[in-house]
Amino acid sequence: MNWARVAQAGRLRTRWRAGPAGHQPGRRQNCLPYILLIVLAGTAYAQPPACSCGANPPGPPAVRTLDPYGGVPDDLRPFSHFTKPYYENYTKEVEYNGAARDVSTVKPDEVSEVAIGFLGPIRENKDEVLGLAMLHGAQMAVDQANARGGYGGKPFALKIHNDAALWGASSNEIIKMVYEEKVWGMLGSISADSTHIALRVSLRAELPMVNSAATDPTIPETIIPWILTSIQDDREQSYTLARRIYSDLGLKRIALLRVNERYGRFGVVKFRDASRRLGHPLIIEQKFTPGDMDFTRELRVIQDSDVDGIVLWADAAPAGMILKQMREMGMTQRVFGAARVLDEDLFRIAGTAAEGLEVVYPFDPTRDDPTWLAFQKRYTEKYMAPVNSFAALGYDTMNILLEAICRAGLNRGLIRDALYGLERYKGVTGEMIFDPNAKNIAPLYLGTVHGGKATFRRYTMEKPYAALKDQPVEYAGPAVPDSQPTVGIFGPQADAIAATLHQAGYRFVGVPSEQAWGKSSTALVDLVYQQNAVSLIATDRASAHLAEQIAVKTFVPVIALSADRTLTSTNIPWIFRLAPETSVQKAVECLSDAVSHVGLNRGRIREYLASGPFDSNGELSAKP
């Protein structure tokens, strides 16, 4: 029994019972027996509380202010290099001063069901796969709410409408939802066009809306106080990509390749702005028509522009084709993408051509959180399909709406208050943070593709407090004497790994990390001082951190196979990081190449690595 996992599950249970901001917590209960049963059954999952049917409805949300809008850093804000605007929009709580909350709240026994609207592309639409995933996630949330007793014994009923991506057809579906089916709230859509239409109807009909998929940054800027958005919009995606590309990697010449429809047109505006504000206007922008499969013309134009990197604003399938055709053309530029680039189609189509791709994503789909794992298991068993962001966010966002209805009761004005009073929400996708416009501004994740899969880490759009790349990490100590061609391998089963390595003229000594760390430290120090090892290779994160501490005292270069970037952010000039998927043999070859150029001198090896394959901070150079 993994008691740490049990304790974590218990904490998750406690947080769900406490509920999001504005919820009145119930009496504390001892949930451990139930948690034990859940863990033993292999389905650890934290359920939302039972519906209170508006027993304690929230009042109007407290007035909140977030300045600047969206928490955007100064260097990414308009005109920030020149002046401060005398007034800024969207920084204060969107007020609602109408009479909807004064209407009598409908009691459970006055309805046969509680209707919830859904608008999404579920048939005869190029986005129907995404729309169906969003629908399945939303339907799962509704089914689970009904299994808990629904709304006072009355079922929640999802009224499903297809988004035909035609303004007239979509508006007719929304009108039907509001005035014929009498829905109490709605989820939708993926298309920003349809979402804007629905938003205008919601203003007229005073209908609460939740949005889990449309990333158009202008949606909350309508100042219509009836919509909550749970996905980070294109402004945050653009600014985060710009921070990674220009501030972190130091790239300067960037091309943009986007789909020529509203998603692409509106999505890239903020990236274009951010590029200019950071001093690197886009070199070239190319666009393609939805449905295109041959991108050689656009790629040739980009290739002739001598760019350092390419940003894709597209769905997964065209992004996969673009990457594959790029590599076939011999293009080696680094590639970055918005969140919709990452999906199963990308890996299926691009294959190895996706290696090194970096994308922003609303959450970390690889984490081992019990709630997330349980949701994935149930979803894949029910729908025989992998979970993507549309399904997961559809599920979380529908739960936000259902819980708002339960807190507020059947009163649209009070439901709206419950949504706008929400400051944080913990769902299967992680924690959401809502600004005064009811828009999720939680920092995004950066996904990097290696070996056919993506690894994720939290990545903010904040400017680093210290730009190490502008002030290179240097060694200013005493001269380092020449060493012997002995290389220490440190990590799990290092002795077995060392026995498999072959490099002419070198001796490899393994130090297993499974043994006590004091013993490992002694063995490493012996390698450096007594056996005069020329370098250490650490094969995992924990080993790399210990080897780094040894290196700073003994002046020996360390090559670390780890995804942990904190290794290279400590201002230690002896650490060089490779991706965790890199083989130890490749690390040996990297070291051997340095020795072939500068000899068996640790100091000169460090200088060579920091000026060639790696940058001065120990990260791989920006150019492949």
Buried (B, 14 or more C-beta within 10 A) or exposed (E): EEEEBBEBBBEBBBEBBBBBBBBEEEEEEEBEEBBBEBBEEEEBBBBBBEBBBBEEBBEBBEEBEBEBBBBBBEBBBEEBEEEEEEEEEBBBBBEBEEEBBEEEBBEBEEBEBBBBBBBBBBEEBBBBBBBBBBBBBBBBBBEBBBEEEBBBEBBBBBBBBBBBBEEEEBBEBBEBBBEEBBBBBBBBBBBBBBBBBBBEBBBEBBBBBBBBBBBBBEBBBBEBBBBBBBBBBBBBBBBBBBBBBBBBBBBBBBBBBBBEBBBBBBBBBBBBBBBEBBEBEBBBBBBBEBEBEEBEEBBEEBBEEEBBBBBBBBBBBBBBBBBBBBBEBEBEBBBBBBBBBBBBBBBEBBBEBBBBBBBBBBBBBEEEBBBBBBBBBBBEEEBEBEBBBBBBBBBBBBBBBBBBBBBBBBBBBBBBBBBBBBBEBBBBBBEBBBBBBBBBBBBBBBBBBBEEEBBBEEBBBBBEEEEBBEEEBEBEEEEBEEBEBBBBBBBEEBEEBBEEBEBEEBEBBBBBBEEEEEEBBEBBEBBBEEBBBBBBBBBBBBBBBBBBBBBBEBBBBBBBBBBBBEBBBBEBBBBBBBBBBBEBEBBBEBBBEBBEEBEBBBBBBBBBBBEEBBBBBBBBBBEE
